[in-house]
């Protein structure tokens, strides 16, 4: 008997370092990693710090692309309209007495002029030491005053005015 010789492999066979399962797992891992990275970036850019006027002054100007939120009451007699009715300037005072000059662009409702309203702004504190904002939130004072007199605590309600960009 003659020795049997193994038949030669006639078909070309490709060699791969990664099997299809490993490739699929790597693609899924890259996809999940990219989603996590973009979620992190979106969350970081959407984060807004809430500061008092005194804390804002101590920190100094806000970094580019960062927004801060600050609250206070309108300083009587500080409200001024420019020739453009959407541009106004005024000052806020916090409970500690710190003053913050504000430049606002947008519609201003009548409730803004009430001395009992707490005003919340979202924007940037500039190098010129004023707060530049297009977002103005005014807590409705009538509910607070009526409940304050009766000794009850008021729920948190706000009215928001934003610049329309037109």
C-alpha positions as CSV (number, residue, x, y, z in Angstrom):
1,X,0.0,0.0,0.0
2,X,1.2,3.4,-0.8
3,X,1.1,6.1,1.8
4,X,-1.8,8.4,1.5
5,X,-1.0,12.0,0.8
6,X,-3.4,14.7,2.1
7,X,-5.0,16.5,-0.8
8,X,-3.8,20.0,-1.4
9,X,-6.2,22.8,-0.4
10,X,-7.3,24.1,-3.7
11,X,-9.3,27.1,-2.4
12,X,-7.6,30.2,-1.2
13,X,-8.3,30.8,2.4
14,X,-8.1,34.3,4.0
15,X,-6.7,34.6,7.4
16,X,-8.1,37.2,9.7
17,X,-6.9,38.3,13.0
18,X,-10.4,39.1,14.2
19,X,-13.4,36.9,13.9
20,X,-16.8,38.5,13.0
21,X,-18.0,38.3,16.6
22,X,-14.9,40.2,17.8
23,X,-15.4,42.8,15.1
24,X,-19.1,43.3,16.1
25,X,-18.1,43.6,19.8
26,X,-15.5,46.2,19.0
27,X,-18.0,48.2,16.8
28,X,-20.5,48.1,19.6
29,X,-17.9,49.2,22.2
30,X,-16.9,52.1,20.0
31,X,-20.5,53.1,19.4
32,X,-21.3,53.1,23.2
33,X,-18.1,55.0,23.9
34,X,-19.0,57.7,21.4
35,X,-22.5,58.0,22.8
36,X,-21.1,58.3,26.4
37,X,-18.6,61.0,25.2
38,X,-21.3,63.1,23.4
39,X,-23.6,62.7,26.4
40,X,-20.8,64.0,28.7
41,X,-20.2,67.0,26.4
42,X,-23.9,67.9,26.2
43,X,-24.3,67.6,30.0
44,X,-21.2,69.7,30.7
45,X,-22.3,72.5,28.3
46,X,-25.8,72.5,29.7
47,X,-24.6,72.9,33.3
48,X,-25.4,76.3,34.8
49,X,-23.9,77.4,38.1
50,X,-26.3,79.2,40.5
51,X,-24.4,82.0,42.4
52,X,-25.2,85.0,44.6
53,X,-24.1,88.4,43.5
54,X,-21.3,88.4,46.0
55,X,-20.1,85.0,44.8
56,X,-20.2,86.2,41.2
57,X,-18.1,89.2,42.0
58,X,-15.6,87.1,43.9
59,X,-15.2,84.6,41.0
60,X,-14.8,87.3,38.4
61,X,-15.7,87.1,34.7
62,X,-17.2,83.8,33.5
63,X,-15.2,81.6,31.1
64,X,-16.1,81.6,27.4
65,X,-19.1,79.4,26.7
66,X,-20.1,79.1,30.3
67,X,-23.3,80.5,31.8
68,X,-24.1,81.3,35.4
69,X,-27.4,82.0,37.1
70,X,-27.8,84.8,39.6
71,X,-30.7,86.1,41.7
72,X,-31.6,89.4,43.4
73,X,-34.1,92.2,43.6
74,X,-34.3,95.3,41.4
75,X,-32.6,98.3,42.8
76,X,-35.3,101.1,42.8
77,X,-34.5,103.8,40.2
78,X,-31.9,101.8,38.4
79,X,-34.0,100.6,35.4
80,X,-33.1,102.4,32.1
81,X,-34.3,101.7,28.6
82,X,-32.1,102.6,25.6
83,X,-33.3,103.9,22.3
84,X,-34.0,100.2,21.3
85,X,-36.9,99.2,23.5
86,X,-35.5,95.6,23.8
87,X,-32.2,96.8,25.4
88,X,-32.4,97.7,29.1
89,X,-30.0,98.2,31.9
90,X,-30.7,97.9,35.6
91,X,-29.1,96.8,38.9
92,X,-29.8,93.8,41.1
93,X,-29.1,93.6,44.8
94,X,-28.7,90.4,46.8
95,X,-29.6,89.9,50.5
96,X,-26.0,90.9,51.5
97,X,-26.3,94.2,49.7
98,X,-24.0,93.5,46.8
99,X,-24.9,95.3,43.6
100,X,-24.8,93.9,40.1
101,X,-25.1,96.0,36.9
102,X,-27.1,94.1,34.3
103,X,-27.5,94.5,30.5
104,X,-30.6,92.7,29.3
105,X,-31.9,92.2,25.7
106,X,-35.5,91.1,25.4
107,X,-39.1,91.7,26.3
108,X,-39.7,93.0,29.8
109,X,-43.1,92.3,31.4
110,X,-45.0,94.6,33.7
111,X,-44.3,92.3,36.7
112,X,-40.6,93.2,36.4
113,X,-41.3,96.6,37.9
114,X,-42.7,95.3,41.1
115,X,-40.3,95.9,44.0
116,X,-41.2,92.6,45.7
117,X,-40.2,90.4,42.7
118,X,-37.2,88.3,42.9
119,X,-35.3,88.3,39.5
120,X,-33.3,85.4,38.3
121,X,-30.9,85.9,35.4
122,X,-28.9,83.5,33.3
123,X,-25.9,84.8,31.3
124,X,-22.3,85.8,31.5
125,X,-20.4,88.1,33.8
126,X,-18.1,90.2,31.6
127,X,-14.7,91.8,32.0
128,X,-16.4,95.2,32.3
129,X,-18.0,94.0,35.5
130,X,-21.6,93.8,34.3
131,X,-23.9,90.8,33.8
132,X,-24.9,90.3,30.1
133,X,-28.1,88.2,29.8
134,X,-30.9,87.3,27.4
135,X,-32.8,85.2,30.0
136,X,-34.9,86.8,32.7
137,X,-37.0,84.8,35.2
138,X,-39.3,86.7,37.6
139,X,-40.9,85.0,40.6
140,X,-44.5,86.1,40.8
141,X,-44.7,88.2,44.0
142,X,-48.5,88.4,44.5
143,X,-48.7,84.7,45.6
144,X,-45.8,85.2,48.0
145,X,-47.2,88.4,49.6
146,X,-50.7,86.9,50.1
147,X,-49.4,83.7,51.6
148,X,-46.7,85.5,53.6
149,X,-49.4,87.5,55.4
150,X,-51.4,84.3,56.2
151,X,-48.3,82.6,57.5
152,X,-48.1,79.9,54.8
153,X,-45.2,79.0,52.6
154,X,-45.6,79.6,48.8
155,X,-44.8,77.1,46.1
156,X,-42.1,78.0,43.6
157,X,-43.6,79.5,40.5
158,X,-42.0,81.6,37.8
159,X,-42.7,83.5,34.7
160,X,-39.9,83.4,32.1
161,X,-39.1,86.0,29.5
162,X,-36.6,85.3,26.8
163,X,-35.3,87.4,23.9
164,X,-36.9,86.3,20.7
165,X,-33.9,87.3,18.6
166,X,-36.0,89.5,16.3
